[in-house]
Amino acid sequence: EVKLLESGGGLVQPGGSLRLSCAASGFTFADFYMSWIRQSPGKAPEWLNFIRNKANSYTTEYNPFVKGRFTISRDDTQNVLYLQMNTLRAEDTAIYYCAKHPYNSGYFDYWGQGVMVTVSS
Amino acid sequence: DIVLTQSPALAVSLGQRATISCKTNQNVDYYGNSYMHWYQQKPGQQPKLLIFLASNLASGIPARFSGRGSGTDFTLTIDPVEADDTATYHCQQSRNLPYTFGAGTKLELK
């Protein structure tokens, strides 16, 4: 059974940093592209970024509005996906999901339960 | 960015057909595929993949769900609607980066 479990969320002050983790199990993590997606209450999900697999050199793609502030990375030895978030703003407040791609496709066949990030003073 | 437009809400009766639409401001077709996907999201839960590439049923999804469309106009159909189908339904395009989602159509029962 595919499982994705996010952690690392919480309350952070504006300008602060946070690192989210996503522990994956139930599939060969190293073979798949992975994404981070966020969603504010009542809003559409927003795709943030994805990281390709080793076969595709772990290259990354970012939504322009987070490029330079957020960094996606992965550890295939531990089956963990990361999201480093810097210079956080109030508008970054949202539920953050990690999601698995079916191979190199652009949709998401499994999502984690999500972790809440609140940016407030 | 490609913008996806959905109606905010739809009310249908149990056992009837629900048709949810998604319109894009750019063509999401490419080399014979339509890069449109559908998700179901219940309150407090993560989205769940229903349909990929416009018309392909995801694993474990009942055949009551179907998708069709091409170009800039897509529909998700649920027939017949069951009580458990009350949720918000989002479309998502992967034709171009950044991937974008529709704001969702909330399906309610009459």
Contacts between the chains, C-beta under 8 A, distances in Angstrom:
chain1	res1	chain2	res2	distance
A	43	B	103	6.9
A	44	B	4	8.0
A	44	B	90	6.6
A	44	B	100	7.9
A	44	B	101	4.4
A	44	B	102	6.1
A	44	B	103	4.4
A	44	B	104	6.4
A	45	B	47	6.5
A	45	B	90	6.5
A	45	B	92	7.6
A	45	B	101	4.6
A	46	B	101	7.3
A	47	B	98	5.8
A	47	B	99	4.1
A	47	B	100	7.0
A	47	B	101	7.3
A	61	B	97	5.7
A	62	B	98	8.0
A	63	B	97	7.8
A	63	B	98	4.1
A	64	B	98	6.9
A	97	B	46	5.7
A	97	B	47	7.8
A	102	B	52	7.7
A	105	B	52	7.4
A	105	B	94	7.1
A	106	B	35	6.3
A	106	B	94	2.5
A	106	B	95	8.0
A	106	B	99	6.0
A	107	B	37	4.1
A	107	B	49	6.7
A	107	B	52	5.1
A	107	B	53	7.9
A	107	B	92	6.4
A	107	B	94	5.7
A	108	B	37	8.0
A	108	B	39	7.9
A	108	B	47	7.6
A	108	B	49	6.4
A	108	B	92	7.9
A	109	B	49	5.2
A	109	B	52	7.7
A	109	B	58	6.7
A	109	B	59	7.6
A	110	B	49	7.8
A	111	B	46	4.0
A	111	B	47	5.7
A	111	B	48	7.3
A	112	B	46	6.5
A	113	B	45	7.7
A	113	B	46	5.7
A	114	B	46	5.6
